[in-house]
Amino acid sequence: MRYLTKSKFKLALECPTKLYYTGKKEYVNKNLEDEFLLNLAKGGFQVGELAKLYFPGGHNIDTLDHEAALELTKELLKNENVIIYEAAFQFNNLFVRTDILIKKGNNLDIIEVKAKSYDPNVDFLNAKGFVVSKWSSYLYDIAFQTYVINKALPGTKTSSFLMLADKTKYTSVDELNQKFYLKQENGRTKVELIGDCSMGALGDQILGQVPVNDIMEKIFSSTDNKEIKKESFEQLVNRFAENYEEDKIIYDKLSGKCKKCEFYSDVLQDNPPMKSGFHECWMNLASFSEKDFNKPMILDIWDFRQTDKFIDADKFFQENIVEKDLNPKSTDKSGLSRTDRQWLQIQKSVKNEMDPFIDIDGLKEEMSKWDYPLHFIDFETSAVAIPFNKGRRPYEQIAFQYSHHTVTDVGRIEHAGQWLNTKQGFFPNFDFLRELKKELENDLGTIFRYAAHENSILNAIYKQLQLSNEPDKDSLCAWIKTITKSTGKSEEEWEGKRNMVDMFELVKRFYYHISMKGSNSIKDVLPAILNTSIFLQNKYSKPIYGKDIISKNYTDQIWVTFDEKGKVENPYKKLPPIFQGIDGASLDGIFEDDEMGISEGGAAMAAYAKLQFTQINPTEKMAIENALLRYCELDTFAMVMIYEAWKNWVEN
């Protein structure tokens, strides 16, 4: 029997069509590694184990065999009172495992554990009594479990709970995180408990148990959101289950969410190595031919907020859009506005114009404000659910690495500094900041970052320092204020005289190339710049980096090489993978949530977590650290190359 499990139910909620593609080896699935790496980076495995420790004395059902798990659960439920971890239940072709089940007589508590933060002062429902969208998938997950258990055990009274990381709580013990080590057994990730794991040793509880019975009733009665439901929750479950069991495809409506479909392949040919579910959907639902996929699609427009509206009107291509559709708005800033950039992208894509857009006057005006030497910095950070140290909250930012390049007024480039700390259980932020300050405080040169992340991290460290007993916290906080701008969440407001310049914003306003499509990621901007700058091609097709240009991790590196079509190859694709078979770019975007706060750097976060939470051998540890250093150095050197190209264009 093909069971509809809770993971497959959640997948179907995203898109019912995915039920057909999942588990089929002939289809590309970009998320095969993501769930493991996401749990690794966020501490999801440890959160699940910590939750069990909060309910000691339970029985763990470890078997993967469905029938055996059902039988063990059935036997344990014969007890008047019992706690079961991973209890299994079946109703027809529905199957669930519950993270924690507590039986007291005829009452069952169903507890679903999630490595997600929450604030107990903020409700899961909005002012109108509807489920807040960011909590919908979690609540439907526990609703599915509750439904199956109620059907499997009629007459039993169930109460449903989510167990989440309470970001208002502080750990009261040191090295709580280091009590949970990860290991692989027969392809499965397991948590090994280290040291004293009694309730006393765990300190104050940092996971909150949130009752959601009232929300379950809303979901079951189809009153959880403002949409008029065509089918009840039970009908929805049955439709998913029946089609999955019979291996029938459920075609959902096309929408903007298709852009992030994991069943997408760049290869479209008669006998591709793997099939693309994305292409099959559009061929069936929009009557696309293979040639249609060569047209610029509406999905690729940067920051376009009307995608669903146009798809519903059968306008699938950028050529279907006219300028007034974008609702153009003026801006006080020089350069492109949001809608200007969208219209520019559409025009160039439809006409297949390969020449870049470069606002020379705008760039020249910006450059006139810069002071040498220029500093280019990039941070790698993490944020895990279970803090490393006493006095820390879940999902506090951890800054474990930076890279720093400098450029002088005569064009001398140097990888001036780097810092990496992967010591297990060590809170690195204050040492990170002290070292960064040493490198940047010796002059008043302009500092560059790419996107808001570095500013956000320094704001977070500022708050951590305010609550600390560090002897130099006042001077460190004062220095942070000189190079940053306060964020919207800050109780204070400031903008430093040396506030960092965001190259991401400069790209959006002053530069565009058709190869970037709807992306402004540095991993897409760099190859676009390299393919349009003859200056960079001539300079970096020679082995000067790590020779004439000082580098801390490269020797005689050639950054510009060409593929068989004469295009410059993406330098990021040349780096060895941090994880076997997974390059850094392939993990970007999987951490787009409120805990992580960034969408890039996925490989670095997962690598740092592996160094923290696994018993890794020295050789592998060194290899991962070296890979981290090389990746981070390229991030700041990519900024330097973008600057060099702009400067060359402005001067010529």
C-alpha positions in Angstrom: 0.0 0.0 0.0 1.2 3.5 -0.8 0.6 5.5 2.4 0.0 9.2 2.4 2.3 10.2 5.2 2.5 13.7 6.9 5.6 14.7 4.8 3.8 13.8 1.6 0.6 15.6 2.8 2.7 18.7 3.4 4.2 18.4 -0.1 0.7 18.1 -1.6 -0.4 21.3 0.2 2.5 23.1 -1.5 1.4 21.7 -4.9 -0.7 18.5 -5.4 1.2 17.7 -8.6 4.4 17.1 -6.6 2.8 14.0 -5.1 3.2 12.3 -8.5 6.8 13.3 -9.0 8.1 12.7 -5.5 10.0 9.4 -4.9 10.4 8.8 -8.7 14.1 8.4 -9.5 13.6 9.4 -13.1 12.6 12.9 -12.1 15.0 15.7 -11.0 14.5 16.6 -7.3 16.6 19.5 -6.1 15.3 19.1 -2.5 16.7 15.6 -2.0 19.5 17.0 0.2 17.8 20.1 1.4 15.7 18.6 4.2 18.8 17.0 5.8 21.0 20.1 5.4 18.2 22.4 6.6 17.8 20.3 9.8 21.6 20.2 10.2 22.1 23.9 9.9 19.1 24.9 12.1 19.7 22.3 14.7 16.5 20.4 13.9 17.8 17.0 14.8 18.9 18.3 18.3 15.6 20.1 18.9 13.7 16.8 18.4 15.9 15.0 20.9 15.7 17.9 23.4 11.9 17.8 23.3 12.0 14.1 24.2 14.2 14.8 27.2 11.6 17.2 28.4 9.2 14.2 28.6 11.5 11.5 30.2 10.6 7.8 30.5 9.2 7.4 27.0 9.4 4.5 24.6 11.1 5.2 21.3 9.8 3.4 18.2 12.9 3.4 16.1 12.0 0.9 13.3 11.4 2.2 9.8 9.0 -0.7 9.0 5.5 0.6 9.0 3.8 -2.6 10.1 6.3 -3.2 12.9 5.9 0.4 14.1 2.1 0.1 14.1 2.3 -3.1 16.2 4.7 -1.7 18.7 2.5 1.4 19.1 -0.6 -0.7 19.6 1.0 -2.8 22.4 2.3 0.3 24.2 -1.1 2.0 24.1 -2.5 -0.9 26.2 -0.8 0.8 29.1 -3.1 3.1 31.1 -0.4 5.8 31.0 2.5 5.9 28.6 4.8 8.2 26.7 5.8 7.2 23.1 8.3 8.8 20.8 7.5 8.3 17.1 4.2 6.5 17.7 2.7 5.2 14.5 -1.0 5.3 13.4 -2.8 4.2 10.3 -6.3 4.8 8.9 -7.0 3.4 5.5 -4.1 4.5 3.4 -3.1 7.3 5.7 0.0 6.9 8.0 1.5 9.2 10.5 4.3 9.1 13.1 3.9 11.5 16.0 7.0 13.1 17.5 5.7 12.8 21.1 2.5 11.1 22.3 1.4 11.2 25.9 -1.4 8.8 27.0 -3.2 9.4 30.3 -6.2 7.1 30.5 -8.4 7.9 27.5 -6.7 11.2 26.8 -3.9 11.6 24.2 -1.6 14.6 23.9 -0.2 14.9 20.3 3.0 17.0 20.3 4.6 18.0 17.0 8.2 19.3 17.4 9.5 21.9 15.0 12.9 23.6 14.8 11.2 27.0 14.4 11.2 30.0 16.7 8.1 31.6 18.1 7.2 34.4 20.4 4.5 33.4 22.9 3.2 37.0 22.8 2.3 36.7 19.2 -0.7 34.6 18.1 -0.9 32.2 15.2 -4.2 33.9 14.3 -4.6 37.4 12.9 -7.1 40.0 14.0 -9.8 38.4 11.9 -9.3 35.0 13.4 -7.6 33.5 10.4 -4.3 31.5 10.5 -1.3 33.6 9.8 0.2 32.3 6.5 3.7 31.6 7.8 2.2 29.1 10.3 -0.2 27.4 8.0 2.0 24.5 6.9 3.0 23.7 10.5 -0.6 23.8 11.7 -1.9 21.7 8.8 0.9 19.2 9.6 -0.4 18.7 13.2 -4.0 18.8 11.9 -3.3 15.8 9.6 -1.8 13.8 12.5 -4.8 14.7 14.7 -7.2 13.7 12.0 -5.5 10.3 11.4 -5.3 9.5 15.1 -8.9 10.5 15.7 -9.9 8.1 12.9 -7.6 5.3 14.1 -8.7 5.6 17.7 -12.4 6.7 17.7 -13.7 7.7 21.1 -10.3 8.9 22.3 -10.0 12.5 23.4 -7.1 14.2 21.7 -5.3 17.4 22.4 -2.9 18.9 19.9 0.3 20.9 20.5 3.2 22.4 18.6 6.5 22.4 20.5 8.8 25.3 19.3 11.9 27.2 20.2 10.8 30.1 22.4 12.9 33.0 21.4 12.1 34.9 24.6 13.8 32.2 26.7 17.5 32.1 27.8 19.5 29.0 28.4 20.6 28.7 32.0 23.4 26.2 31.4 26.5 26.1 29.3 27.1 23.7 26.5 23.5 22.6 26.1 23.9 22.2 22.4 27.0 20.0 22.9 24.9 17.4 24.6 23.6 16.3 21.1 26.0 14.8 18.6 24.9 13.6 15.1 26.0 10.4 13.6 25.0 8.4 10.5 23.8 4.8 10.8 22.7 2.9 7.7 22.0 6.1 5.9 20.0 7.6 8.8 20.9 10.6 11.0 20.8 9.8 14.7 21.4 11.9 17.7 23.9 10.6 20.3 23.4 12.1 23.8 26.6 13.2 25.5 27.1 13.6 29.3 24.4 14.3 31.9 21.0 14.8 30.1 18.8 14.8 33.2 16.2 17.5 33.6 18.4 19.3 36.1 21.3 19.3 33.6 19.2 20.7 30.8 18.5 23.9 32.8 15.5 26.1 32.1 13.2 24.9 29.3 13.7 26.8 26.1 11.1 24.9 24.0 7.5 26.0 24.4 4.5 23.7 24.2 1.7 25.6 22.4 -1.9 24.3 22.5 -3.6 24.5 19.1 -6.9 22.6 19.6 -8.9 25.7 18.7 -7.0 26.1 15.5 -7.5 22.4 14.7 -11.3 23.0 14.9 -11.0 25.9 12.4 -9.0 23.8 10.0 -11.4 20.8 10.2 -14.4 23.2 9.7 -12.7 25.0 6.9 -12.8 28.4 8.6 -9.0 28.8 9.1 -8.7 31.4 6.3 -10.8 33.8 4.3 -10.9 31.7 1.1 -14.2 29.9 0.3 -13.2 26.2 0.4 -14.5 23.9 -2.3 -13.8 20.9 -0.2 -13.6 20.0 3.5 -10.3 19.0 5.2 -11.4 15.4 5.1 -12.2 15.6 1.4 -8.8 17.2 0.8 -7.0 14.4 2.6 -9.0 11.7 0.8 -8.3 13.3 -2.6 -4.6 13.4 -2.0 -4.5 9.9 -0.6 -6.6 8.3 -3.3 -4.5 9.8 -6.1 -1.3 9.0 -4.4 -2.2 5.4 -3.8 -3.3 5.0 -7.5 -0.2 7.0 -8.7 -2.4 9.4 -10.5 -1.2 13.0 -11.2 -3.2 15.9 -9.8 -2.6 18.9 -11.9 -2.7 22.1 -9.8 -3.2 25.6 -11.3 0.0 27.2 -12.5 1.3 30.1 -10.3 4.3 32.1 -9.2 5.2 29.3 -6.9 6.3 27.2 -9.9 9.4 29.4 -10.0 10.8 27.4 -7.0 9.8 24.0 -8.1 12.3 21.4 -7.1 11.3 19.1 -10.0 13.0 21.5 -12.5 15.8 20.6 -14.9 17.7 22.9 -17.2 18.0 20.1 -19.6 15.1 19.7 -22.0 15.7 17.2 -24.8 14.3 13.9 -26.3 16.2 11.6 -23.9 17.4 13.7 -21.0 19.3 12.1 -18.1 16.4 12.9 -15.8 12.9 14.2 -16.4 11.6 17.7 -15.5 8.3 17.8 -13.7 8.2 21.6 -14.2 8.3 21.3 -18.0 5.7 18.5 -18.0 3.3 20.7 -16.0 3.6 23.7 -18.3 3.2 21.5 -21.4 0.0 20.0 -20.0 -1.6 23.0 -18.3 -0.4 25.8 -20.6 0.0 23.8 -23.8 3.7 24.8 -24.0 5.8 23.4 -26.8 9.5 22.9 -26.2 10.2 26.1 -28.1 8.1 28.1 -25.7 10.5 27.4 -22.9 13.1 29.4 -24.8 10.9 32.5 -24.5 11.4 34.8 -21.5 8.7 33.7 -19.0 6.8 35.9 -16.6 8.2 33.8 -13.7 11.7 35.3 -14.3 10.8 39.0 -13.8 12.6 40.4 -10.8 10.4 41.2 -7.8 7.2 41.0 -9.9 4.2 40.9 -7.6 1.5 40.3 -10.2 2.7 37.0 -11.5 -0.4 35.0 -10.5 -2.7 37.6 -11.9 -1.1 37.4 -15.4 -0.8 33.6 -15.3 -4.6 33.4 -14.5 -5.1 35.5 -17.6 -3.0 33.1 -19.7 -0.2 35.7 -20.1 2.8 33.5 -19.5 5.5 35.4 -21.3 7.3 38.7 -20.8 6.2 39.8 -24.3 2.6 39.8 -22.9 3.4 42.7 -20.6 3.3 46.4 -21.4 5.0 49.1 -19.3 1.7 50.3 -17.7 1.2 46.8 -16.3 4.1 47.5 -13.9 2.4 50.5 -12.3 5.5 52.7 -12.7 6.4 54.8 -9.7 9.0 57.6 -9.5 11.8 57.6 -7.0 14.0 60.3 -5.4 17.2 58.2 -5.9 19.3 58.3 -9.0 19.3 55.2 -11.2 16.6 52.6 -11.9 13.5 52.4 -9.8 12.0 48.9 -9.1 9.6 49.2 -12.0 12.3 50.8 -14.3 14.4 47.7 -13.7 11.6 45.4 -14.4 10.7 47.1 -17.6 14.4 47.2 -18.6 14.6 43.4 -18.0 11.5 42.7 -20.1 12.7 44.9 -23.0 16.2 43.3 -23.1 14.8 39.7 -22.6 12.2 40.0 -25.3 14.6 41.5 -27.8 17.4 39.2 -26.6 19.7 42.2 -26.2 23.1 41.0 -24.9 24.6 44.4 -24.2 24.5 45.4 -20.6 22.8 48.4 -19.1 25.3 50.5 -17.3 24.3 53.8 -15.8 27.7 55.5 -16.2 26.6 58.9 -14.8 25.0 57.2 -11.8 28.0 55.1 -11.0 30.3 58.1 -11.5 28.3 60.1 -9.0 28.4 57.3 -6.4 32.1 56.7 -6.9 32.9 60.3 -6.3 31.7 59.8 -2.7 34.1 56.9 -1.9 37.3 57.3 0.0 40.4 55.1 -0.5 41.5 52.5 0.5 38.3 50.6 -0.3 37.3 47.7 2.0 35.1 44.8 0.8 33.8 42.5 3.5 31.6 39.4 3.7 30.3 37.5 6.7 29.3 33.8 7.2 26.9 33.3 10.0 24.6 30.7 11.6 21.6 30.7 13.9 20.7 27.4 15.6 17.7 26.6 17.8 19.6 25.3 20.8 22.2 27.9 22.0 25.8 27.1 22.7 26.2 29.0 25.9 24.4 30.1 29.1 22.5 33.3 28.7 21.8 32.9 25.0 18.4 32.6 23.3 17.3 30.3 20.5 18.3 31.4 17.0 20.7 34.1 18.1 23.0 35.1 15.3 26.5 33.5 15.4 29.2 35.2 13.3 31.9 32.6 12.7 33.8 33.9 9.6 34.6 37.0 7.6 36.7 37.8 4.5 38.2 41.2 3.7 39.7 42.7 0.5 41.2 46.1 0.1 41.8 48.3 -3.0 44.1 51.4 -2.9 43.8 54.6 -4.9 46.4 53.3 -7.3 44.5 50.0 -7.8 46.5 47.7 -5.6 44.3 44.7 -4.6 45.0 42.6 -1.5 43.1 39.9 0.4 43.9 41.8 3.6 42.3 39.6 6.2 40.1 36.7 7.1 38.9 35.1 10.3 37.3 31.7 10.9 36.4 30.1 14.2 34.8 26.6 14.2 35.6 25.6 17.8 32.8 23.5 19.1 30.6 25.1 21.7 32.3 28.5 21.5 30.4 31.8 21.1 32.6 33.6 18.6 30.8 36.9 18.0 32.8 39.2 20.3 36.2 37.9 19.1 34.9 38.1 15.5 34.1 41.8 16.1 37.4 42.7 17.7 39.4 41.2 14.8 37.2 42.9 12.2 37.6 46.2 14.1 41.4 45.9 14.0 41.3 45.5 10.3 38.9 48.4 9.5 39.7 51.1 12.1 43.1 52.1 10.7 41.7 54.5 8.1 38.5 56.1 6.9 38.2 54.2 3.7 34.7 53.3 2.3 33.5 49.8 3.4 31.4 47.7 1.0 29.0 44.9 1.7 26.7 42.9 -0.6 23.0 43.1 0.6 21.8 43.9 4.1 23.2 40.8 5.9 26.4 42.4 7.3 24.6 45.4 8.6 22.0 43.1 10.3 24.6 41.0 11.9 26.5 43.9 13.3 23.2 45.3 14.7 22.6 41.9 16.3 26.1 41.8 17.9 25.5 45.4 19.2 22.5 44.1 21.1 24.4 41.1 22.4 27.2 43.4 23.6 24.7 45.6 25.4 23.5 42.6 27.5 27.1 41.4 28.1 29.8 42.0 30.7 32.5 42.4 28.1 35.0 45.0 29.5 35.4 46.7 26.1 31.7 46.6 25.1 31.3 50.4 25.1 34.1 50.9 22.6 33.0 48.0 20.5 29.4 49.3 20.4 30.6 52.8 19.6 32.6 51.5 16.6 29.7 49.4 15.3 27.7 52.6 15.1 30.3 54.3 12.9 30.0 51.8 10.1 26.3 50.7 10.3 22.8 51.9 10.2 20.3 50.9 12.8 17.7 48.4 11.7 13.9 48.8 12.0 13.9 46.5 15.1 16.4 48.7 17.0 15.3 50.8 20.0 18.0 53.3 19.1 18.4 55.1 15.7 21.7 55.9 14.1 23.5 56.0 10.8 27.3 56.1 11.0 29.4 58.6 9.1 31.2 55.6 7.6 28.0 53.5 7.0 28.8 50.6 4.7 27.9 51.0 1.0 25.6 48.2 -0.2 26.8 47.0 -3.7 23.6 45.0 -4.0 21.6 48.3 -4.1 24.1 49.7 -6.6 23.6 46.7 -8.9 19.8 47.2 -8.7 20.1 50.9 -9.6 22.9 51.0 -12.1 23.6 47.6 -13.8 21.7 44.9 -15.6 22.6 42.1 -17.9 20.1 39.7 -19.6 21.9 36.6 -18.2 21.0 37.6 -14.7 17.3 37.2 -15.5 15.4 38.0 -12.3 18.4 37.6 -9.9 20.7 40.1 -8.3 22.6 37.5 -6.4 26.4 38.0 -6.5 26.7 34.5 -7.9 24.7 35.7 -11.0 26.0 39.2 -11.2 29.7 38.2 -11.2 29.5 35.9 -14.4 27.4 38.6 -16.1 30.1 41.2 -15.4 32.9 38.9 -16.5 31.2 38.2 -19.7 30.8 41.9 -20.6 34.1 43.3 -19.3 37.0 42.9 -21.7 39.2 44.5 -19.1 38.4 41.8 -16.5 38.7 39.0 -19.2 42.2 40.2 -20.2 43.4 40.7 -16.6 42.0 37.5 -14.9 42.6 35.0 -17.7 46.2 35.2 -16.4 47.4 33.4 -13.2 48.0 36.7 -11.3 45.6 36.0 -8.4 47.7 34.6 -5.5 50.8 35.8 -7.2 50.8 39.5 -8.2 47.6 39.9 -6.1 48.1 38.8 -2.5 45.7 36.0 -1.5 45.5 33.9 1.7 44.0 30.8 0.0 44.9 30.8 -3.7 48.1 30.5 -5.7 48.4 31.4 -9.4 44.6 31.3 -9.7 43.0 31.9 -13.1 39.5 33.2 -12.7 38.5 33.7 -16.3 38.2 30.6 -18.4 35.8 30.0 -21.3 33.4 27.2 -22.1 32.8 25.6 -25.5 30.4 28.4 -26.4 32.9 31.1 -25.6 31.2 32.2 -22.4 33.2 33.0 -19.3 32.6 30.2 -16.8 31.1 31.1 -13.4 34.0 31.2 -10.9 31.8 29.8 -8.2 31.4 26.6 -10.2 35.1 26.1 -10.1 35.3 25.8 -6.3 35.4 22.3 -4.8 32.1 21.3 -3.1 31.9 21.9 0.7 29.8 18.7 0.8 30.5 15.9 -1.6 28.6 16.5 -4.8 26.9 19.7 -3.6 28.3 23.1 -4.6 27.7 26.2 -2.6 25.3 27.8 -5.1 23.0 24.8 -5.1 22.2 25.4 -1.4 21.3 29.1 -1.8 17.8 29.9 -1.0 16.9 26.9 1.2 17.2 29.0 4.4 14.8 31.7 3.5 12.9 32.1 6.7 12.8 34.4 9.7 15.4 32.5 11.7 18.2 32.6 9.2 17.4 35.9 7.7 19.4 35.3 4.5 19.0 33.2 1.4 22.6 32.7 0.4 25.5 31.0 2.3 23.5 27.8 2.8 26.6 25.6 2.3 28.6 27.6 4.8 25.9 27.4 7.5 25.5 23.6 6.9 29.3 23.1 7.0 29.6 25.1 10.2 26.8 23.0 11.8 28.6 19.8 10.7 31.8 21.0 12.4 29.9 21.8 15.5 27.6 18.8 15.9 29.4 15.8 14.5 32.5 13.9 15.6 34.5 14.7 12.6 38.0 13.5 11.8 40.8 16.1 11.6 41.4 15.5 7.9 37.7 16.2 7.0 37.6 19.1 9.4 40.6 20.7 7.7 39.1 20.1 4.3 35.8 21.8 5.2 37.6 24.8 6.9 39.7 25.3 3.8 36.6 25.2 1.6 34.9 27.7 3.8 37.9 30.0 3.5 38.1 29.8 -0.2 34.3 30.4 -0.6 34.3 33.4 1.6 37.4 34.9 -0.1 35.8 34.6 -3.5 32.7 36.4 -2.2 34.8 39.5 -1.3 36.9 39.2 -4.4 33.8 39.0 -6.5 32.9 42.4 -5.1 36.3 43.7 -6.1 35.9 42.5 -9.7 32.5 44.1 -10.0 34.0 47.3 -8.7 36.9 47.1 -11.2 34.6 46.6 -14.1 32.5 49.6 -13.1 35.5 51.8 -12.6 36.9 50.8 -16.0 33.6 51.6 -17.7 33.3 54.9 -15.9 36.8 56.0 -16.8 36.5 54.9 -20.5 
